[in-house]
Amino acid sequence: MKKTIISLLTAFSIIGISAQEKSYFLSSPSLSPDGKTAYFSYDGDIWKVDSNGGNASRITALDGEEINPRLSPDGKWLAFSSNQYGNYDVYVMPAEGGTIKQLTFHTGRDEMESWAWDSKTIYFTSSRNNNFGSFKTTIEGKTPQKLFSNYFNNTNGLVETPAGEYLFTS
């Protein structure tokens, strides 16, 4: 009888814990330009939620892991990195959902950093050429261009000034 009671108490406590489970380790948040929607990575996918709280909606479900969601300044596009084919590449999709387009195709690790203010250029960091460096491409997926010719170009957190004159790193 004691074994049965202990088993039932253990089962109910496990059910109670999982029913009240909160989400932790949400990463790489990105706010919409109007500040009303937050996009983030969780459990290998990209999610969105009202910035005041509420239930989050999954907006990607690719085979790999999606990271670093970044919304374009005009709020129309969402770019992120995914390793669905073995290594991380940069992808773009409409912010409200739709067809996902792969922009980079390289064996190096391409990680989404930020958007240019024109919402047409994407900045990313890559491990191409056996070194991390900063690159840019377009939402059409044109051939990526290296931003700095210096071999010791270990940048990350790249952002552009609103006038598009300068690039800053963190």
Stockholm file with secondary structure:
# STOCKHOLM 1.0

chainA/1-170         MKKTIISLLTAFSIIGISAQEKSYFLSSPSLSPDGKTAYFSYDGDIWKVDSNGGNASRITALDGEEINPRLSPDGKWLAFSSNQYGNYDVYVMPAEGGTIKQLTFHTGRDEMESWAWDSKTIYFTSSRNNNFGSFKTTIEGKTPQKLFSNYFNNTNGLVETPAGEYLFTS
#=GR chainA/1-170 SS CHHHHHHHHHHHHHHHHHHTCCCCCCEEEEECTTSSEEEEEETTEEEEEETTCCCCEECCCCSSCEEEEEECTTSSEEEEEECTTSSCEEEEEETTSCCCEECCCCSSCEEEEEECTTSSEEEEEECGGGSCEEEEEETTCCCCEESCCCSCCCCCSCEECTTSSCEECC
#=GC SS_cons         CHHHHHHHHHHHHHHHHHHTCCCCCCEEEEECTTSSEEEEEETTEEEEEETTCCCCEECCCCSSCEEEEEECTTSSEEEEEECTTSSCEEEEEETTSCCCEECCCCSSCEEEEEECTTSSEEEEEECGGGSCEEEEEETTCCCCEESCCCSCCCCCSCEECTTSSCEECC
//
